[in-house]
């Protein structure tokens, strides 16, 4: 896909997260601030 489209306010959607993956990675939505809490998301990438 080249583009995901826009949301209901016309902003471009850059990425989609599934609920299961958000739980697995510790990503928490903060709807009041319209952002995601990524504080528990790993900052280092480990390649196996």
C-alpha positions in Angstrom: 0.0 0.0 0.0 1.3 3.4 -0.9 -1.2 5.2 1.4 -3.5 4.2 4.2 -5.8 7.2 3.7 -7.1 9.8 6.1 -9.0 9.8 9.4 -12.3 11.5 10.1 -10.7 14.9 10.5 -8.7 14.6 7.3 -5.3 13.9 8.8 -3.1 11.4 7.0 -2.9 8.0 8.7 0.8 7.0 8.9 0.6 3.6 10.7 -1.9 1.1 11.9 -1.4 -0.9 15.1 -3.4 -4.0 16.0 -4.7 -4.4 19.5 -2.8 -7.6 20.2 0.5 -6.1 19.1 -0.1 -3.0 21.2 -0.5 -5.3 24.2 2.5 -7.3 23.3 4.7 -4.2 23.0 3.2 -2.3 25.9 1.8 0.5 23.7 -1.0 2.4 25.5 -3.3 4.8 23.8 -4.0 8.1 25.5 -7.2 9.3 23.8 -7.5 12.6 25.7 -4.1 13.7 24.3 -4.5 11.9 21.0 -1.2 10.1 21.3 0.3 6.8 22.2 2.4 6.1 25.4 5.5 4.4 24.1 7.4 4.6 27.4 7.4 0.8 27.7 8.3 0.3 24.1 12.0 -1.0 23.7 14.4 1.8 22.7 17.1 -0.6 21.4 16.7 -3.0 18.5 18.2 -6.4 19.0 18.7 -8.4 15.8 18.8 -12.2 16.1 
